[in-house]
Amino acid sequence: MFHDLHSDGPGDGHKRERSEQSERPLADREVPLGPPRSSIAEAVHAWLDGEATESQARRSESGRDVDFWKRLDEDLAVRRRLRTPSHLHAQIMNALPMHAPTLITPWWRREFVVTPSSAIVVATTLVVMAAAATALVLRLPH
Amino acid sequence: MLAGNRDDFTMLITRYSDPLYRHALCMTGSPDVAEDILQLSFIKAYQHLAEVRGRFDAWVFRIVANGCKDWLKNIRRSHLSYDEDDQPSGFATPEEELDRTELRSDLDMALSSLPASLREAFVMKHVEGRSYEEMADLLGTTVGALKMRVHRAREALQALLEEKYA
């Protein structure tokens, strides 16, 4: 029945089926039954999507569909209230490893934070290195 | 939180488990399988917490949804009903309770006959109450495609059930 549900196009199977039925000439004594009732009115879809009111959905002979979906919603409402079984939280916590594996990030991708003390240390180091290099150059024999 | 603190992770489980459980239960139709999928998904989430980019709930939803789809691919079940002993009952009489059980069973059967993508879209819309935009965000597809899936799921469910319930 639902083989056409797997097709990509919207309702390809139904359309093809219907067009074949309408084009086929009726045999003698065959009574035309009219198009198969297979689709829900757009107004009903809009109501189910919260885009239209119930009275709008009930127009154009869709009252039966509205009643059907209201009936179905009784069960869907029960499903909406379902809660996780109380034992499951503890079960999940017991199954967790004691420590989550940490992601090892290479030093060049780690966040670099400049604090006042680290800035002073870096600046002092640079000054000392520059002074040492200058002294070395000055002492070299010309 | 991302450092893997177990107490903080308990808060995440408490906050997000209900909608995820509903999704897994409606997709698989089996409370045992839903519990297994939820447990494995949260363990996987905990082990990969450091890799989370963006919203945690969307990320863990995708883990659960993929777990359900994998299960559906591997198992073709006929019908499994779930027990609601812990759930509050809003029906007054035994007749109403019987009607409800029958409707639930028939809807379970009808849902299980839908392709996974249609079932997923229907459950997200009608059980989880998500908007099409939220669904598109979670599933990485378009609003139009999801509307089409939900509409087709409704058509299929109505075709299966309307004779008895319309």
Chai-1 contact restraints between the chains, C-beta under 6 A:
chainA,res_idxA,chainB,res_idxB,connection_type,confidence,min_distance_angstrom,max_distance_angstrom,comment,restraint_id
A,F2,B,A156,contact,1.0,0.0,6.0,A-B,restraint_1
A,L5,B,P115,contact,1.0,0.0,6.0,A-B,restraint_2
A,H6,B,P115,contact,1.0,0.0,6.0,A-B,restraint_3
A,P10,B,M148,contact,1.0,0.0,6.0,A-B,restraint_4
A,I40,B,R154,contact,1.0,0.0,6.0,A-B,restraint_5
A,I40,B,E155,contact,1.0,0.0,6.0,A-B,restraint_6
A,H45,B,H151,contact,1.0,0.0,6.0,A-B,restraint_7
A,R64,B,A166,contact,1.0,0.0,6.0,A-B,restraint_8
A,F68,B,E162,contact,1.0,0.0,6.0,A-B,restraint_9
A,F68,B,Y165,contact,1.0,0.0,6.0,A-B,restraint_10
A,F68,B,A166,contact,1.0,0.0,6.0,A-B,restraint_11
A,R71,B,Y165,contact,1.0,0.0,6.0,A-B,restraint_12
A,D75,B,L103,contact,1.0,0.0,6.0,A-B,restraint_13
A,D75,B,R104,contact,1.0,0.0,6.0,A-B,restraint_14
A,D75,B,L107,contact,1.0,0.0,6.0,A-B,restraint_15
A,L76,B,H126,contact,1.0,0.0,6.0,A-B,restraint_16
A,R79,B,V127,contact,1.0,0.0,6.0,A-B,restraint_17
A,R80,B,V127,contact,1.0,0.0,6.0,A-B,restraint_18
A,L82,B,R22,contact,1.0,0.0,6.0,A-B,restraint_19
A,R83,B,D18,contact,1.0,0.0,6.0,A-B,restraint_20
A,T84,B,S17,contact,1.0,0.0,6.0,A-B,restraint_21
A,T84,B,D18,contact,1.0,0.0,6.0,A-B,restraint_22
A,T84,B,Y21,contact,1.0,0.0,6.0,A-B,restraint_23
A,L88,B,E35,contact,1.0,0.0,6.0,A-B,restraint_24
A,H89,B,I13,contact,1.0,0.0,6.0,A-B,restraint_25
A,I92,B,I13,contact,1.0,0.0,6.0,A-B,restraint_26
A,I92,B,Q39,contact,1.0,0.0,6.0,A-B,restraint_27
A,I92,B,F42,contact,1.0,0.0,6.0,A-B,restraint_28
A,A95,B,Q39,contact,1.0,0.0,6.0,A-B,restraint_29
A,A95,B,I43,contact,1.0,0.0,6.0,A-B,restraint_30
A,L96,B,Y46,contact,1.0,0.0,6.0,A-B,restraint_31
A,A100,B,G4,contact,1.0,0.0,6.0,A-B,restraint_32
A,A100,B,Y46,contact,1.0,0.0,6.0,A-B,restraint_33
A,A100,B,L49,contact,1.0,0.0,6.0,A-B,restraint_34
A,P101,B,Q47,contact,1.0,0.0,6.0,A-B,restraint_35
A,T102,B,A50,contact,1.0,0.0,6.0,A-B,restraint_36
A,L103,B,A50,contact,1.0,0.0,6.0,A-B,restraint_37
